[in-house]
Amino acid sequence: MRKATAMSRRMLLLLVVWWILTEGDLSGTGFGLVIAALASFISVYLFPPGTGQIRVVPFIIFVVFFLARSVTAGLDVSRRLLSPSLPTSPGYLTFNLNLPEGGPRWLLANTLSLMPGTLSVNLEGARLDLHCLDTRDPVEDDVRAVERKVARVFGLSPDRSEQRARTSE
C-alpha cells in the first residue's frame, strides 16, 4: 500500500513538472501520462519509500537556502578563478553522516556538491567523501548545518554524536 501511495504522489509531482515544462499545452498530455507513470514506477523500484515524509514549510525554506548558497558557490568559484593568488589547500574530507539512508543522505550529498568549494565524491553507507578547494575552511560546520536543514525537511532529528572529519591530501 505504501508503494502505491508513493507512486501516486511521485506521478502527480511529475505531471506537475510536465505541465510546467510544456507551459500548460495539453497536446502532449497522453505522452506525459505514460512517461510520468513509467518514471514513477521506476523511481519506486529504485528508491523505495522511506519512513520520513517531506515537510512542506521546511522544504520551501531549504529551497531558498539552497538557491542562495548555490549563487554564493558560483561567486566563490569565480573569485578563486579570477584571483589565482588566493591561498587554497585542496584535499578530501571524510564525514560520518547522522542521517538515515535513502533520500536524506542523497539530498545532503547532492546539496553539498553545489555549496561553496565542495564536491561530493563518494557516498558509501554513512560515510561521505568531499573534495574541498580549501580544507582550512570551516567545511565541517557547513556540512553539519546542511545536515540539520535536510533533517528538518524530512522531519528527522540527526544524532548529536557528530564525528569529526578526517583530512587527507
N, C-alpha and C positions, 0 to 999 in steps of 0.2 A: 504494500500500500504506500509506503514511504517513497519508493522509487517512482510510482505513478504520479504522486503529488509533485516530486522533484521534477519529473519530466514535463508535467503540465506547466509548472512555473517557468522552467527554462524555455519551453516552447513559447510561452506568452512573452517573455523577455526578448527572445529572438525575433518574434513577429513585430514587436515594437521597434526594434533596431532596423528590421527590414523596411517597415513603414517609413521610418526616418530617412533611411538611405535612398529610398525610391521617391522621397518627397511626397508621399501620400498617393502616388499613382497606383490605381487599382488594377491596371492591366497585367501586372506580374504577381497578383495575389495567389493564384494557384501554385505557381512555381515556388513562391515564398513559403507557402504552407508545407509543401513537400520538403523543401530544404530545412525549414525550421524543425519539422518533425524528425527528420533524419539526424540533424545535428543534436537535437535534444536527446534522442535515443543513444547516440554515440557518447555524448557527454556524461549521461548517467552511467553507462557501462565503464567509461574510462575514469570518471570521478564520481563514485557513488556518493549519495547524500550523507552528510555528516550529522552530528548531533547538534551543532551550533547553527543558529539561524542568523542571517544578516539583519542587523538592526538598521532601520531606515535613517534616523537622525544621525547616529554616529557615522554611518556610511557617507552621508552628504558632507558632514564635517571632514571626513577623511578625504573625500574627493577634492574639496577646496584646499586642504593641506597638501595633498599630492600635487595638484596643479601648481601651487605656489613654490613648492620645493623643486619641481621639475624646471621651472623658469630659473630658479636660483642655481640649479645644477648647470644649466646651459650657460648662464652668465659666468659661473665659476670656471668652467672648462675654457670658455672664450678668453677669460682673463689670463689663465695659465698659458694658453697658446700665444697670446699677443705679448706676454711678458715672460719669455723663456728663462729669464734670470731669477724668477721666483723659486725659492728653495722647495724641493719636493723630496720625499722619501718613499718612493713607491714600494709596495710589497703586499703580502697577503695576510689577512687576519682571519682567524677561525673563531666562530661563536657557537656556543651550545644554546639552542633556542628553547624557549619556555612554552611555545605554542604547540597545540596538538597537530598531528599530521593532517595532510589534506589541504583544503582551501586556505586556512590561516597561514600556514608556512609558505605556500606558493605565493600568496598575496604579499607577504613580507619580503620574500626573496626578490620578486619582480619589482616591488616598490623601491627596494634598496638599490636596484640597478639604475634607477633614474634619480637617485639622490646625489648631491654634490660629491664628486670624487670617488664614488664606489661603484663596483660592478659585481654582481653575484656570479660566482664562478662554479660553485658546486653546492648542491643541497642533497645531503645524504642522511636520512634519518633526522635526528635533531641537530646535526652539525651543518653549519653554513660557512662556506669559504668565500670571503670577499676580497677582491683586488681593490686596493686603495691607492689613490695618487699620492697621498701623504699619510703614512701610518702614525705620524705625530699628532694629527688632528684628533679631536675627541670622537672618533668613529663609534666607539662602544656606546657612548652616551646617546648618539643619534640612533643606533640600532635598537637600543632598549626603548627609546621614546617612540620609534615607529612600531616596535613590537607591542607596546601598550596601546597605541592607537588601533592597530589591527585587532587586538584582543577585544577592544570595545566594540568594533564593528560586528564581531561575531558573538558578543555578549559573554566573553570569557574573561577570566582573571589570570594573567600569566603568573607562574610560580615566582615568588620573590627571591628564591635562591639562585640569583643570576650568577653565572660563572664568568670569569674574566677571559678575555680574548688572549690568544697566543699569537705572537708575531713571528713571521718567517720571511726571509728576504728571497 
